[in-house]
Amino acid sequence: MPVWLREYSWRQSPSAVYLSLPVRGLRVTPGSIFCTEQYLKVSIPPFLFEAILYAPIDDTNSTAKIGNEVIFFTLYKKEAAMWDSLTLANANKEKLQCLRENAVLRAHEKAKEETEAKKVTKQEHKKYALEATMKLEEAERKRIEDLKEKERQKVTRDLELWKKQQDAEKQKRAQKEVELHQEVEQLKEKKKEKMNKTRIPTEETSKTRLKTTRGHGSYSMFSENLKEEQLPAPRAAATIKINFTSRVFPTALRESRVAEEEEWLRKQAEARRTISADLSELEDLKEEEKNPDWLKDKGNKMFVTGDYLGAVNVYNLAVRLNNKLPLLYLNRAACHLKLRNLHKAIEDSSKALELLTPPVPDNENARVKAYVRRGTAFCQLELYMEGLQDYEAALKIDPKNKTIEEDAVKIRHLIQGTTQDS
Amino acid sequence: KIEKPKSIKCGTFGATSLQQRYLATGDFGGNLNIWNLEAPEIPVYSVKGHKEIINSIDGVGGLGIGEGAPEIVTGSRDGTVKVWDPRQKETPVANMEPVQGESKRDCWTVAFGNAYNQEERVVCAGYDNGDIKLFDLKTMSLRWETNIKNGVCSVEFDRKDVNMNKLVATSLEGKFHVFDMRTQHPTKGFASVSEKAQKSTIWQVRPLPQNRDIFMTSGGAGSLHLWKYEYPAQRSKKDSEGAEMGVAGSVSLLQNVTLSTQPISSLDWSPDKKGLCVCGAFDQTVRVLIVTKLNKV
C-alpha cells in the first residue's frame, strides 16, 4: 500500500495553477512525475501523490521544478477559468480507475507520436545531408569535366593551327623551290654567255638537294655550297654467330608457366629412368626388347598393319618395364578400341590422362587423343553423356579440329533423340 | 591502295631520305622489299632475306636523323638477324645467326641504336625465349646479352642517333625493363629497372622523339600507359673491384587509358608535333591520339 502524500499547497491565476508538493528527504527524478491532461501523479515508492485535476491542462508546456525538498508545479490551464478546487471532488473509485487508465493510454499515444515524429525528422535530415554531399560531388565532377573539355578544345585548336602552319610552310617551300629552279636556269644561261676564266665561286651540282633538318627548313640558297652527302660505303659483310639460352619447348618463355613446364620435364625425365621390378622372364628378352621406346615403336607398327592383339601384347610388356610413359597407355587404348575392349580402352585413356599432367602446350596433342579415344569408347558403350563430356574437353584443348566438332554434334543429337523418345 | 601477294608484317621509313620516302617492308614470306610509293608496282629493292616470316624491321640513317650509311635490319622467326644496305643487292651486310646445330628461337624484335657518327652502329635484338642481344656493327661482335625471363616483344633505344643512352625492352606477362646503356660493366652488363605494368603482354614501346625520358607502352588489354624515367643522382658508381657500374633510375606512371578490348599492337609518335601519336589495334582500327601537357612533365 503506498503512502499517500496529502500535504500540498496550491494557488492559481486565471491561466495557471501553481502547486507545491513537499517531498522531504525523498529523491525525486524526472521519471517519478507523470502528467497528462487531467491527471497528475508523483510516485516515489513507497510514496504516492495523485490528483485528478479539476479541468484539463496543457501538459506539454507545464513544468515541474524539483527543488530542495519540494516539487513546484506550474500547470497551464487549457481554459482560462478559475478552478474551485485542485482536484475533482466526487471522484469515486471506478471513475478514478477509468481516468487513470485513460491518462496512461493517452500518455502512451503521445510518446508514440513523439517517437514517430522524431524518426521522420531524422530521415529528412539524413536525406538532406545526402543530397548536399551529392550536390558537392556533382559540382566537383563537373568542374573536372569542364577542365578536360577546355583542354580538349584548346588542343584541337592548336592542332588546327599547327596543321595550317605546316601547309603554309609546305607552300612556301614549294614556292622557294620554284624560285630556286628559275635562278638556276638563269645562272646557267649567264654562264653559257660569259665563258670567261673566272668561274663562279660556287660549284654547281647536278642536283639541287635541299637538306632539311628536324623542325624547320633551312633553305640553302644557291650561292652557298651544296655538297652532296658523302655516304660511307656499305660495310664489309660479316657474320656473327650467336648462342641462345636453352629452352626445351618451342613456345615463348613466360614466367608464369615456368613452374608447370619444369614439373612436366621432371616427370618425363623420371619416367624415362624408372624401370619397374625385375621379372624373371625379362632375362630371356633381347637387349632391345627391354627398351620401352623400341617396344612402343614395334607396337605402333603392329597397329598400323592391323595386328591389334600383337600390339596390345607388346604394349603390355612395355608397361611392365616402365609404367610411367603416358604414350604407351594412349596407344594401347587405341588398340583396345579397335578390338572393342571398350572398358579396357577407357581405363587406358584415363591412365594416360593422369600421367599427362600438368597440362602444358607440349602434351596437348596427346591429351586431345586421349579424350577422343575415351569419348569414343563411352559412346560405343552407349554412355553418351560421358562421351560428350570427353569430346568437349578435347574440343577445349583444340577448338579448330573439325572432326571432333562434328562428332560432338552427332553425339548431342543422339542424346536429344533418346531423351525425346523416353 | 596497294595490295601485294604476301601479307606484310612490318615496315619502316627509317632508312630513306626525306625526299625519297621509300617504305621498307618485311612480309610473311621472309622477303624484304623497299617500295617507292609513287610507283609501287615494282620494289626498288627486293631480297628474300629470311626463310620465315620477318617479325620486325628497323631502319637508320635516313630522315635526316643521324649519320652514316642507311641500313635496314630485319629479325625473323628463323632465328637470324640481318642488316641490309639498300645499295648492296642480295647479300646482307651483317648476319647474326645461331651456331651450327643450335636450335633456333624466334627473333621478335630488332632496333638500331648508338648511331652517333658514321662508323658506330649497334643492333639490339629480342627473342621469344627472353634473350636480348646487343650486336656492335663496328666491331662485328656480340657486345652484350641477357635474359629477361619472358619473351621479348619490343626493344627500343630512346634515340637512335646519340651515344646509346637508354634501352626499353618489353615482354610478355606485362613487364618491361629500362636499361641504362651508358655504363657497361664487364660482367654485370647494364643496370636496369623493371616494372610490371599490366597483366597482359606489352606489345610495343615508343619513346617520345621530343623528350627521350618519356615513353609510351601499349598493352594486350587495349591500354596505353605513359611513363617517365627519372635518372638517379649518380648514373654510375664503382663496384668493389673499381670497375664502373651503372645505376638504374626509376620509372613512374604518368597516365594511362584503355582504348579497346583488343591488343594495341603498334604505336608511333609524330616527330613534328609533340604529343601526336597513332596506334593500331587488333580490332581493326587505327586511332590518332594527342597527349597534352607534355611540357609540364
Contacts between the chains, C-beta under 8 A, distances in Angstrom:
chain1	res1	chain2	res2	distance
A	151	B	292	5.9
A	151	B	293	7.8
A	155	B	290	5.7
A	155	B	292	5.2
A	159	B	273	7.3
A	159	B	276	7.6
A	159	B	290	6.6
A	162	B	273	5.7
A	166	B	272	7.3
A	209	B	19	7.6
A	210	B	19	7.8
A	211	B	64	7.4
A	212	B	18	5.8
A	212	B	64	6.1
A	213	B	64	6.0
A	214	B	64	6.3
A	214	B	65	7.0
A	214	B	271	6.8
A	215	B	272	7.6
A	231	B	68	7.7
A	231	B	69	5.5
A	231	B	70	7.4
A	232	B	68	6.2
A	232	B	69	5.2
A	232	B	118	5.2
A	232	B	119	7.6
A	233	B	69	7.5
A	234	B	69	6.2
A	234	B	85	3.9
A	234	B	87	5.5
A	234	B	88	4.5
A	234	B	93	5.8
A	235	B	69	7.3
A	235	B	83	7.8
A	235	B	85	6.9
A	235	B	93	4.5
A	235	B	94	6.7
A	235	B	137	6.8
A	236	B	93	7.9
A	237	B	91	5.7
A	237	B	92	6.7
A	237	B	93	5.7
A	237	B	94	7.0
A	237	B	95	7.6
A	238	B	93	8.0
A	238	B	94	5.7
A	238	B	95	7.6
A	238	B	140	4.2
A	239	B	94	7.4
A	239	B	95	4.6
A	239	B	96	7.5
A	239	B	97	6.5
A	240	B	94	6.8
A	240	B	95	7.2
A	240	B	96	4.6
A	240	B	97	7.8
A	240	B	135	5.8
A	240	B	140	6.1
A	240	B	141	6.4
A	240	B	142	6.0
A	241	B	96	7.9
A	241	B	97	6.7
A	241	B	98	7.3
A	241	B	99	4.9
A	242	B	96	5.5
A	242	B	97	7.0
A	242	B	98	5.8
A	242	B	99	7.0
A	242	B	133	6.1
A	242	B	142	6.2
A	242	B	145	7.9
A	243	B	98	7.0
A	243	B	99	5.7
A	243	B	102	6.1
A	244	B	79	7.6
A	244	B	98	6.4
A	244	B	102	6.3
A	244	B	103	7.5
A	244	B	104	7.6
A	244	B	105	4.9
A	244	B	127	6.7
A	244	B	129	6.2
A	244	B	131	5.9
A	245	B	129	5.7
A	245	B	130	6.8
A	245	B	131	5.3
A	245	B	147	4.8
A	247	B	105	7.0
A	247	B	129	4.4
A	251	B	128	7.8
A	252	B	106	7.2
A	252	B	128	3.8
A	252	B	129	6.9
A	252	B	150	7.9
A	252	B	151	3.4
A	252	B	172	6.3
A	253	B	128	6.8
A	253	B	129	4.7
A	253	B	130	4.5
A	253	B	149	6.7
A	253	B	150	5.9
A	253	B	151	5.3
A	253	B	172	7.6
A	254	B	150	5.9
A	254	B	151	6.8
A	254	B	172	5.2
A	254	B	173	5.8
A	255	B	149	5.2
A	255	B	150	5.3
A	255	B	172	7.9
A	255	B	173	5.4
A	255	B	175	7.9
A	256	B	173	6.1
A	258	B	149	7.8
